[in-house]
Each structure stands twice: as structure tokens, then as C-alpha cells.
Amino acid sequence: ALISFTFVVLTSTGQARIRIIPGKKDFSINIPAVVSTGITQADEVYGMVPGKLIQLEEVVSKTFAASGDKEVFQKAKGKITVYNNFSAAPQTLVATTRFQTSEGLVFRISRAITVPGMTKADNVVKPGEIEVEVVADRAGGQYNIEPSDFKIPGFVGSPKYQGFYAKSFSDFSGGFTGRSNFVTKEDLEKAEGSVRQEAIDKIRSELASLSDFKILEEVLEIETEKMPDSGKVGDLGREFKVTLKVKGITLAFKESDIADLVSRYVSNSQNTKIVRSQLAMSYAEPKLDREKMELSLKLAAWGKTAENIDKEKIIAGILGKKGPEIKSYLAGFKEVESAQVFLSPFWIRSVPKSKDRVKIQVISE
């Protein structure tokens, strides 16, 4: 009885672990794919994977030398505020109306304006006012004046002379006579190209740091905005500045999502499983639709697939078999490339007859 009990205990504790390497074969597919911000996981039915809209912005400013040289006769410009402290009625001033400083320097408005009439509230009179640009009557640096007061010579001898006046609140500039460097068209084009490229390089560097995402260079859209402090063709001076705001816009995706798409597509169409470690992919003809927030492309994938292993069938057929029988049985499965059987404890010589004590591990990678 003791011997029988010992035999039952020892044989009932036996286990079998089978490690199977499935057969592999080459595969390749070419399918259309769409990257969209409107989904959250790969969809093999519609060939879609989730995408992420990426927008990066760089502002770059640099100073350049102006190469132009010419004799210059340039008039100063500035802005003044014209006041009506004469009456409640508006006053029209025609283009070229003169405004004169106390030093006798004359500036003219280049367009007609209407100065609003003065108003009164709580017994407080407020003059009507309007801001307008004026241009010096003559070229020269003497017209580059600091903030000043102005009168209208055309109203001399009239009560309006005291009631209408003007003030400037910032320096006038641009007045010059003599030889000077100036910004040529070629200067500006070369400078803007240099600044734009530097900004684009910074954007590409930032994109390269986004290691979680695949970004296709072909669909990186660049938008450029020239900032107000940038120089213009004809600006005087030895140097000029170019400041550009450059924005990079693209739709990125994770290659793991593309791999999921390929895996599901191959599994459904070929009833096999791809070997992820040997999967290669490429993308052709990418097109970005900003309105739909979609990126369409032609996806090519190739590598190896592993045969599907019917674990339940193998377990059912191997129960109770010994070494030579196990090898003979597994050799009958064309989808099995190789297999190893591990029996434990060490005294066990056959696969247990209970399927609950048989485990199969499939190694396809």
C-alpha cells in the first residue's frame, strides 16, 4: 500500500512544459493608410492609425550689412496729433497742409483729414483731436527733430491760428542728405533666406527630439511671418535687421500603431502572425490635408510571419506520450519548426495525462 501510495503521489505531481518555435515565412504588403487625429487606435478595416498635430514656432532675429551705396536726399517723417480747440464744428484740412515748429521747420500732411470739434462735459472743454503722419518739406537731417509743438501757418491772421495746433510725442527720423549705404533687394532676399533656414533648422531639431513619433519630412509645412522690426528694401544705414516668425506644422504618428495595423491586416488576410522584431516599413507619396487633419500615404511592409500554433490540439494529442512518441507526434505539424519538451520532476518519463499539467510556450520572436 505504501509503495502504491508513493507511486501515485510521484506520478500525480508530474508536469510537462513544451517550448515551440513556429515555422516562419516571408511576407510583404502594399496598402494605403491614413493617419488621422480623429481616432485613438489602429483600424485595419479602414487602414487608419491615430495621428498627432504638431505645431512648433521659432522667432529668429539677425543683423546684416547693407551693400547698397548711393547719394541720398531723404525727408524725415513722423506723427503728430492735431487739436481743435476753436469750435465744436469739425475742421477739414486738405492734403499738403503745413505744420510749422517754433524753429521754422515745416512738415506737411500727405492726405486730407477732418479734425473733430471740441466737446464739453461737466463744464470741462476737451479739444477734438486726430493723429496723422507728416513729411518734412525738405530733405536733410535737421528735420529729425525731438517731440515738438506745431502751428498751422495757413491760419495766420485768423482766430483759428490760436485754436488749431499740433504736438508730436516721439522723435522724427529718416531725414538725410549725402552718400549712404542702403538695403538692396538682394541684401534682403539673402538675409531673409538665412534667417528662415536657421528657424527651420531649429524646428527640425525640435521635431527630431520627439522620439516617440514618426515625422515625415515631405509633409512638414512651413509658414513664415515677417515681424514689424524687419528692414525693407531702400532702408538707409550700414546695417539692417531681419526678424522672422517661422511655424512648422505636421501630422505625426507612432510606428507602433503602424505595426499594429500591419499585424491585424496580415492576421486577418493570411491567418498568420507577424514577427515584430523582423518587421520593416516604408512610406511613399505622403499628402497632408490640413482641413481634415489627415495624412494619406502608401504603406509598404515586409518581414517574417510565424505560423499559428493550435495549442489545444497539440496538448490533447501529446497526453501520456513518452520521448520518441512526442518527437514523432510533433514532427507531424508542418507549422512547427522545432520543439523542446521539459518533464518535471526529473523521474517523470512521459507527459502527464491531465492537460491541466501541460503548458505550451510559443516563441515566435
C-alpha positions, 0 to 999 in steps of 0.5 A: 500500500505504501509503495502504491501510495508513493507511486501515485503521489510521484506520478500525480505531481508530474508536469510537462512544459513544451517550448515551440518555435513556429515555422516562419515565412516571408511576407510583404504588403502594399496598402494605403493608410491614413493617419488621422487625429480623429481616432485613438487606435489602429483600424485595419478595416479602414487602414487608419492609425491615430495621428498627432498635430504638431505645431512648433514656432521659432522667432529668429532675429539677425543683423546684416550689412547693407551693400547698397551705396548711393547719394541720398536726399531723404525727408524725415517723417513722423506723427503728430496729433492735431487739436481743435480747440476753436469750435465744436464744428469739425475742421477739414484740412486738405492734403499738403497742409503745413505744420510749422515748429517754433524753429521754422521747420515745416512738415506737411500732411500727405492726405486730407483729414477732418479734425473733430470739434471740441466737446464739453462735459461737466463744464470741462472743454476737451479739444477734438483731436486726430493723429496723422503722419507728416513729411518734412518739406525738405530733405536733410537731417535737421528735420529729425527733430525731438517731440515738438509743438506745431502751428498751422501757418495757413491760419495766420491772421485768423482766430483759428491760428490760436485754436488749431495746433499740433504736438508730436510725442516721439522723435522724427527720423529718416531725414538725410542728405549725402552718400549712404549705404542702403538695403538692396533687394538682394541684401534682403532676399539673402538675409531673409533666406538665412534667417528662415533656414536657421528657424527651420533648422531649429524646428527640425531639431525640435521635431527630431527630439520627439522620439516617440513619433514618426515625422515625415519630412515631405509633409512638414509645412512651413509658414513664415511671418515677417515681424514689424522690426524687419528692414525693407528694401531702400532702408538707409544705414550700414546695417539692417535687421531681419526678424522672422516668425517661422511655424512648422506644422505636421501630422505625426504618428507612432510606428507602433500603431503602424505595426499594429495595423500591419499585424491585424491586416496580415492576421486577418488576410493570411491567418498568420502572425507577424514577427515584430522584431523582423518587421520593416516599413516604408512610406511613399507619396505622403499628402497632408490635408490640413482641413481634415487633419489627415495624412494619406500615404502608401504603406509598404511592409515586409518581414517574417510571419510565424505560423499559428500554433493550435495549442489545444490540439497539440496538448490533447494529442501529446497526453501520456506520450513518452520521448520518441512518441512526442518527437514523432507526434510533433514532427507531424505539424508542418507549422512547427519548426522545432520543439523542446519538451521539459518533464518535471520532476526529473523521474517523470518519463512521459507527459502527464495525462491531465492537460491541466499539467501541460503548458505550451510556450510559443516563441515566435520572436 
